[in-house]
Amino acid sequence: MGQEKLDYRKTFVLGLGFFSVSIVWPVYNSFVPIMLENYIKSTTLIGAVMTIDNLFAVIFQPIFGALSDKTNTRFGRRMPYLLIGVPLAAIFCSLIPSANSLPMLMTFVILMNFAMSIFRAPTVALMPDVTPSHLRSKANGVINFMGGLAAVIAYGLGGFLYKKGTAYPFYMSSIIMTMALILLYIFIKEPEIVEEKAKVKNKEKDIDKSKSLLFILFAIFFWFTGFNAVETFFSLYGQYELGIDPGKASMILTSFSLSFLIFAIPAGFVGTKLGRKKTILLGIVGALTVFTLLIFIKNISAMIVLLIIGGMFWAFININSYPMVVEMAPKGGVGTYTGYYYFFSSCAAIVSPILFGWIRDMAHSYKPLFIYSCIAFGAALFCMLFVKHGDFTNKNYTEEDLKFMKENI
């Protein structure tokens, strides 16, 4: 079992699910605010509308993740949510640019966000469903690479298409989502045996494992708190603290994202070799060091180098954390635990911009940005020290499970 290798062809196909999710949000975040400006003059209200996706992630993704655990159909237990959610999301996404009034635009935005919430957690839960424990970090690296690639395509090709016609980026996203669903449906088979065994071994509820789950979920909340503040406010930090225009600041921060993309797959190998917890701890300490240096360093070239290194450490954290969470899930509980993961990460995306915005208003400066981020990553490091479970193990799988996975993955 330990010598099995990841089937990259099928894992890349599996990654199309995350690709289809990730192709939408850059288009949505880039162009929907422009449409909202036609009807809403308050930037605060526009910002509030743009948090709907995170609000829905907090409310609905845990629900649909848990529901998919209990679903049993001839199509599988995750696939029905994709078959319903993806076409609906594609339809409403393509309708957004056709809205000619605020009520119509808000209707399409809300319905698209709800449809995306239907299938996101079940889509992500497909990976641990069909991937043996010890290969999940590698698989998650591939899947996150696919997500990062989708974002690059969305920003690059989406911007080009927007110049040709405001609706074209939305049409592109809708078509790619639909094509990804077709390929997933054809090539990915869900393991029926997982559903059959789900109710037999649902007894992994000891206090120690529950504590580990709670600590890693809070760690996830804290490191996303630190990351989201930098992602949201770095352009303004560049403008007011570095004296550069927001566009250049955004390009500087791109070095962090591109580094994450490059190191996504290697981070899975590192997690498999060192263990997930050690890799995450290494990532947190590394990111903490990078952000501490960024408090003092203002040279643009040095900042770019540090952000590239920071992107690598962020990959160490991000690629190995989700596999750690679902490793603690009882049999038949992967969808529920996937929902937990997105609940805490989405809460951070909602809370952090508001919290740092308040700090900035109190300080009348963006100087505290990296101090704030360091405090958040420090809290994440503290939480991770108490996590004792979540590294890969094969003990939860029967011989029948392993045989199925070997034949299908």
N, C-alpha and C positions, 0 to 999 in steps of 0.2 A: 504493500500500500504506500509506504513512504517513498517508493521509487516512481510512483505515477507522475506523469507530467501533465501540465495544463494543455488542453486542446485550444490553441489560440484562435483557430478559425471559428469554432463555435462560441468562444468567449467574446470575440469581436462581434459576432451576430447578436449575442446576448447584450452586448454593450449598445446595440442600436436602440434599445429601450431608453437608456439614459441619454443617448444621443438625441432622440426625438424630444425628450423633455428639455434638454439643454439648448436646443436650436430655437426654442420659442422665447425664453426669457430675455436674451439680449435684444431681440427684435421688439418685444413687448416693452422692456425698460427704456429702449432708445427712442421709440416713436410714439407710444401712447401718450407720454406727457406733452408732446407737441400737439397732438390732437385735443387733449384736455384744455390746453391754453386757449383754444378757440372759444371755449365756453366758460372757463373758470380763470379768474384773474389772480386769485390767491394762491401763492406757491405752497402755503401750508396745506390748503385743501387738496392741491394736486399731489403733494407728498402723501397725504392721508389715503387718497385713492390708490396710490402706488404701493401701499403696504397691504392691500387686500390679499395678494398672493401669500404673504407670510402669515396673515391672519387665518386664511383658509388652511394653510399647512398645519397650523397649531390645532385647529378645530377638527378638520375632516381627515387628514392623512392618518392619524392614529385610528380613527374609526374604520376607514376602509382597509387599512392594514390588518386590523383585528378581524374584520368581516371576511377577508380573503383567507385567513387561517381556518375558518369554519365552513368555507365554500367547498362543495364537492360536485363537480359537473363533468360531463364527458369532454369538455374543453379544458379541464384542469381546475385549479382553484385560483390561480392568479390571472390566467388568460381572459376569463370573462370580464374582468374589470378593464383590461386593455381593450377588449373588443367593444365595450360600451364607451369608455372614457376617451380613447384616442380619436375615433371619428367625430364625437361631439366637440372635443377641443379643437380639432382641425376645422370643423364647420364654423364655430364661433370665432376662431382666430381669423379666418378668411373674411368674416363679416365685419370685423372691427373697423376697417378703413371705409366701409360703405355707410357707416352711421352718419346721419345728417342732423342729429340733435343730441343734446346731452343725455336725455333719458335713454335714447337708443344706444348710444355709445356705452353708457354705464351698464345697460342690460347685457350687451355682448361681452363686456369686460368681466362682469360678475359670473356669467354663465361659462365663459372660457376658463376662468380660475377654478370654478367648481368642478368642471369636467377634468381639468388637470389634476385636481385633488383626488379624483376617483381612482386614477391608475398609477400615480407616482409611487406610493408605498408598495403596492403589489408588484410593480415592475422591478423595483430595486430588490424586493424579496425573492425574485426569481433566481438571482445569483446564488445565495446560500442554499436555496432549495436544490439546485442541480450541481453544486460544486462541493466536493469533499472539503472538510474543515481546513486541512493543511494547505490547500490551494487557494483559499479565499482572499488572502492578501494580494497574491499575484493577480487573481481575477478582478479584484476591486481596482487594482492599478490600471488594468486594461480598460475597465469600464469608465473610470474617471478620466483616462486619456481620451476616450471617445467623447465624454462630456466636454472636456476642454477644447477638443478639435471642433465640436459643434459650435462652441462659443466663438472661436476664431472665424469659422465660416460665416456665422450669423453677423458678426460685426463687420467683416470684410465684404462679403458678397451682399449682405443686407444693406450696407451703406451704398454700395454701387447700384443696387436695384432700386433703392429709395429715390435716387436721382432720376431714374427712368420713369418711376411711377410710385406714388406713396403706398399703393396697395401691394406692390410686388413682393416686398419682404415677408408680408403676412401670407401671401399665396405660397411662397417658397417654403415657409415653415410648415404650412398645412400639408403640402405635397410630401415633404420629407417625413413628417410624422406618419402619414398614411403608408408610405412605402416601407418604413421601418416596421410598422405593425404587420404588414404582409410577410416580410422576411422572418420576423420573430415567430409568427404563427406557423410558417412552413417548416422552419429548421429547429425550433426549440420544443422539446418534449418535456412536459412536467412529470416528475417521478410520482406515479400513483402510490407507490409503496410508502412514501412519507405520510400521506394522508391516512393510509391503513394503520400505520404504527402510532399515529399522533396521540391517541387517547390511552395507549398502553403505558407509555413512559412519561406521563405528564406529572412527575413528582419531584422535579428538580427545584424545590422551593426552600432550600435551607437558608438560614439567616445570613451565613457568610457570603453566599452568592448574591443574595438580595442587596447586601451592603456594597459589594463590588459593583453591581449594576447601578446603584444610586450614585456612587462616587464617580463612575465614568460618565454618567449622564450629566452630572454637574460639571465635570471637567470639560465635556463637549460644549456645554453652555458657556463656560468661561473663555475657552480659546476662540469660540466663534464671536464672543463679545469683543475680544481684543482685535480679531481680524476684521470684523464688520465696521468698526470705528475707523480703522485705517483705510479700508476700501471706500467708505462713504465720504470721508473728509480729507483725503490726501490731496485732492485737487485744490481745495481751499487752503490747506496747510501750505502747499507749494506757492500759492498766490500771495498769501499774507506773511508767511515766515521765511520763504526762500526768495521771494521777489520774482517769480516766474509766472507765466500765464497758465491758466488751468489746463489748457490743451497739452502743453509740454509736461505738466505735472502728471496728467493722465498717462502720457506715453512713458514716463519714468516708472509709474506703477505697473505698467504692462510687463516690465521685466520680471516682476514677481509672478504674474500669472503665467507667462511663458516658461519660466523656470519650473513652476508647478507642473505644467504640461509635460515638459521634458523628463522630469524626475518621477512622474506618476507610476510608470511601470517599474523602474528600478526600485522605488520605495516598497513595492510589493515583494520584490526579491529580498530586500534588506529585512523586512518584517518576517519573512519566512525563515531567514537564516538566523537572525538574532532573537526572534520572538517579538510579538506585537507590542507588549508592554514596554520592553527595553527600547524598541524603535520609537515609540511615541514619546517616551521620556527624553530620548536623545533629541527628538524633534522639538519638544517644548523648550528644553535647555538651549538648543541652538537658536530658536526663534526669539527667545527671551534675550539672549546675548545680542542678536542682530538689532532688535528694537531698542535695547539699552544704548547701543552705540549710535543709533539714529537720533536719540535725544540730543546728542552733542555734535554730530557730524552734519555739516550743511553743504559740503562740496558735492556737486551733482554727480560727478563720475564715481566718487566713493559710495554715494547713496545707491546708485544703480548696481554696483558690485554687491553691496550688502543685501539689496532686495533680491538679487539673483540667488544668493546663498539662503536668504529667508524663504524663498519659494521652494527650495529643496527641502528645508526642514518642515515647511508646511505640508509638503507631500508626505513626509514620514508620518506626520500626525494624522492627516486626513485619510490616507489610504488604508491605514491599519485600524482606525477607530471603529468604523462600522462593522467589520468582521469580528472585532472584539465584543461588541454589543450582542450580535446575533449568536455568538458562541455561547452566551449565557442563557439563551432562550431555551425553554423546554421544548420537547418534540411537538411540532405543530404550532409553535408560537413565534415563528420567524417574522410573520407579517405584523404581529403586535409589537414586537421589539423594534422592528423597522420604524413603526409609528412613533415609538418612544424616542428614537434617534432624531427623527425629523421634528418632533415636538420641541425638544430642547434646543436644537440648532436654530429652528425658526423663531423660538422665543428670544434668542439672542439677537437675531436679525431685527426684531421689533424693538426690543428694549435698548440695545446699545446705541443706535443713532440718537435716540431721544435723550438717553442719559448723558452721552458725551456732549450733545447739543446744549444741555443744561449747564454742564461744567464749563463749556466754552463761554456761555453767556456770563457765568459768574466770574471767570478769569479774564473776560474781554480779550481773549487771545486763543490761538490754536496751538500754542506751545505745549500744553499738557497732552497732546494727542498720543505721543509714543510712551509717555509716563503712564497714561491710562491703559494703553495696550499692555505694557509690562506688568502692571498690577493684575490685569485679567489673566495673562499667561502664568503669572506666579500663583494665582488661585487655582488654575488648572493643574499646575505641577503638584501643588499640595494635595488636590483631590486624587490624582493618579497614584500617589504613593500608597493609597489605601485600597487600590484595586488588586485583588488577588486571583481573579478568574478572567478568562477570556482569551488566553492563548490557545492555539489550535490543539485539538485532540481528536483521535479517531474512535474513542470509546463509545460515543453515542450512536454509532452506526452498526447495524447488523451486517452479516455477510451478504444478505439479500440486497441491502442498501448499497453496499460497496460494489456488488456485481452490476446493479443497475447503473450506477454512476460511471463505472468503467466502460460500460457498453454505450452510454449515451453522451458522456462528456469527454 
